[in-house]
Structures are given as C-alpha cells and as structure tokens.
C-alpha cells in the first residue's frame, strides 16, 4: 500500500471508465437487436393481418406501455 495515494484513484477511475464503456456498447448492441427484431416480426405480422390492423395494435400496445407515465405527468 505504499506509494502515492493518487495512483489508486487513477487506477480505479480507469477501471470505472472501461466498465462503463463496455456497458455502453452492450446497451447499444441490445437496443439495436431489439429494434431490429421489430422489422422481422412486422414482416411476419403483415402476412397474417392488414396494415390497418397492425397500426392499430402498435398504437394500442404503445399506449399501454405509456400508461404508467400518466401517473407521473404534471399538467399545469
């Protein structure tokens, strides 16, 4: 534990930066994968239903996903 105390701080900061970089790349890869699967499933869905139905269901599911936000919305 001898040595300059700043060395430990620099080493910890470098490790934290590296782990946050890996976490950032992982989050981007996951987001891209999930975003891309939407196109795949949309292609499958369009074979089973019309465009109007697909738009309707996308709106319904997006609205359900946004319902918790209404609880925190502050209307002035």
Helices and strands as residue ranges (DSSP letters): H 5-48, H 51-72
